[in-house]
């Protein structure tokens, strides 16, 4: 019985963890699993390509971390960002207060209109 996630990759009966990209690369190169020298080279090329992709992604993460650390290390830049955040928060707060005032005025108008309509209604 074969463990989950393990399937035969070659006609020789060997098993390896499922790697659809690696299997796809084998098929793209015409490797059907038979014996031959191309299979090892294709696997090495696929592994090298995967490693390059991982290195590129990790480099991008490292660049982001470096930028964040540089920014946090610059007190003036932190102050500028905090001031911007405070200005944005003050604007949002002022907009919310204005909207609440407007909604309260509309509510008062609707309540007054309803009360007037009920007074005019014949009994």
N, C-alpha and C positions, 0 to 999 in steps of 0.2 A: 504494500500500500504506500502510495506516494504522499508526502506531506502537502498541505495546501500551499499554493503559490509556486510549486515545483512542477515542471513539465519537461518532457524530452525536447531538446533543442536539435539533436542530430540523429541521423538514422542509426548510429552506432549504439544507441540506447543510453547514452550518458544523460544526466539531468543537471540542470542549473536553475538558479532563480529566474523567474519570468522577467524578462527585460524586453518589452515590445519594441523599443527603439533599436536595440541591438539586433533583434530578430528581423526587423524591418530593413536594417542596413545590410544584413546578410542576403536577404532576398533581392534588394536593389542591385547588389553586385553579382547576382547570378549564382550565389552560393546556396545550393539546395540542401546542404547538410552532408553531402558526400565527402569522401576523403580528398584532401588537396591542400596545397600550400597557401592558397588565397584566404582560407578561412581564418587563420591566425592573424594575418595582416589586417583583414577587415575588422576583426575584433579589437586589435590594437589601435587602429585608426578611429574606431567608434569610441573607445575608451579615452583616447587623447582628445577627441572633439568634445566629449562630455566634460572632461577635466578643464578644458579651456573655457567652456560655458560656466562652470562652477567658479573658476577663478575670476571671470569677468563679473559675475553677480556679486561675489564677495568683495571685489575691488570697489564696486559701486556702493556697497553698504559701508565699507571702510571710508570712502570719500565722504559719504553723508555724515558719518560719525565725526570725522575730522572737522568738517564744516561746523557741525553743532558745537563741538568742543571749542573751536576757535571763536565762535560767536559768544558762547557762555563765558569765555575767558576775557572778552572785551567788555569792560564795565560800561563804557559809553554806549556801545551797541545795545546792551541789555536795557539800559535806561531809555533809549530811543524806542525800542520795541514795547517796553512797559508803558511809556507815554502814549504811543499809538493805541495800545489796547485800552487804556483808560479813556482816551478820547472817543474811541468806538463805543465803549460801554456807556459813556455819558450820553452819546447821541441816541443809542438804542433806548436808554432809560427815558430820555426826553420825548422821543417818538411814542413810547408806550404811554407816558403820562398824557400826551396830547390826544392819543387815540382813546384812552379811557375817558377823558373829558368830553370828547365828541360823542362817545357812546352814552355817557350819562345824560348829556343834553338831549339826545334822541330819545332816550328812555323817558325822560321827563315830559317831552313833547307828546309821546305816544300815550303816556298815562293821562295827561291833561286832555288830549283829544278823546280818549275813551270815556273819561268822566263826563266831558261835555256831551258826548253822544248819548250817554245813559240818561243825563238830565233832560235832554230834548225828547227822548223816547216817550210816547204816550203810555200811560199806566194801564 
